Amino acid sequence: MPSLRTALLGALLWGVTMGASALINLLLDNWETPAKIRFVSLLYAAGGALAFPVGLFLARLVSRGRHWEVALAAAFVCLLATTLAFTGALFALQYRSYYAEWHEPAFTITWAFQLVFTGLTALYQFVVLGIRLYFPLGFAALAVASVWFARQRR
């Protein structure tokens, strides 16, 4: 298990970095309104902050007792996967809350279909439109964090 200090400090730094990556990309694209830019940046920051402790734990679990190369790859894959998963889930929750106004009453068959397909549509949109907000800053941070993790494991 990562120490509480490492998990909290890492979550803060990772969240700020992921939020900054989204913010920079959105500002450079001259995207929408300032309020929407802030919201999307905060969503990416929250996704990154939630993902870091889980990604760190999974990377340590996968690389336990192995060479530094395995630790580097484990950190890269685990941080990438958890960051995308948590941010995508938050994006899907926001997407669902927006469209809930037009959905059927809860716990009906139609509502269940609407819930599933709204979530799948949100995840598709996140993959197609949202992942680009991680480049280049988020990708560079992922490489740096992976090297840091591998060096810690030695």
N, C-alpha and C positions, 0 to 999 in steps of 0.2 A: 504494500500500500504506500502511495506517496504521502509524504508528511503533509499535515494540514497547512503549514506555511507555504510549501511548494505548490500545493493544489490551489490555494486562494490567490497567491501572488501570480501564479501562472495563468489562472482563469482571468484575472484582471488584465494582465498584459495581453493575453491571447484575444480576449474580448475587445479591448481597445484597438488592437491591431486589425482585427477583422472588420470592426466598425469603421476604422479609418480607411481601410482598403475600399469598402463600399462607398464611403463618403467621397473620396478622391475621384473614383470612377464616375459617380453621379454628377459631381460638380464639373468635371471635364466634359461630360456629355451634355451639360446645360439641361439637366433633366427636371421636368415637372416644376413643382413649387418647392420653396424652402421647407415647408412643413412636411411634405412627402419625402424629401431627401433626408430630413432628420429622422423620420419614422423608419425608413428602410435601413439607415445606418445603425439605429438603435436595435433593430431586429437582428442585424448581422452581428452586432456586438453582443447581444444577449445569447444568440446561438453559439458564438465562439466561447463565451464565458461558461456556458453550461457544458460545452463539449470538452473543454480542456481536461478537467479532472478525470472524466470517463476515458478519454483517449489516452491519457497518461497511464491510468490504471491498466487498460488493455495492452498498451505497449509494454509495460513492465511484465505483465502476465505472459505475453507471447515471447518476449526476449529473455526471460529468466534463465540464467545459467548458460547463455549462448554468447557467441562472439559479438564484437562491436558492430560488425556489418549487419547482423540480424537485428540488433538494437536500432540501428539507423533506419533500416527498412520498416521495422515494426512501428517505430515512432511516426515515420512518414505516412504509412498506410492508416494507422489507427487515428492519428490526429486529423488526417484528411477525411476519413470516413465519418468520424463522430461530428466533425464540424459541419460537413454537408448534411448529415442526418438531423442534427439538432436544429440547424438553421432552416432546413427544408420543412421540418415539422412545425416550427414556429410560423413559417410562411403559410403552410397549409391551414393552420389554426386561424390565422388572420383572414385568409381567403374564405374559409368556411364561415367565419363570423360575419363577413360582409354579405355573403349570399344567403345566409340563414333567413333573412327577411322574406325571401321568395320561396322558401322550402315548405313542404307539408308539415303538419304537426309531428312532434317528436314520437319516435318509436312506432311509426307505421311502416309498411313495406316500401311505399314510395319514398318516405323520408330516408330509409336505410340506403336505397339506391342513390338518392341525391347526395347523401353524406359520403358514400364511397366514391362516386364519380367526381364530386367536387374536390375531394382530397386528392384523387389521382390527377385531375386536371391541374391542381395547384402544384403538385410535385413535378409534373411535366413542365409547367411554366418556369418553375424554379431551376430545373436542370437546363432548359433552353436559354432562359434570359438571366437567371440569377447567378450562375456559377462564374460568368465572365467578370463579375464584380470583385472576384478574388485575385484577379491578375492585374498587375504583376506583384503588388505589395504582399498580398496574402500568400502567394506561392513562394516568394522569397522568405517570408516569415516561417512558412512550413519547413523549408530547407534549413533555416537557422535553428529552429526548435528541434528538428530531427538530429542535427549535429550535436546540439547541447545535450539532448537525451543520451545519445551514443557515448559522449564523453563522460557523462555522469555514471554510466553503467560500467566503465572500466575499473 
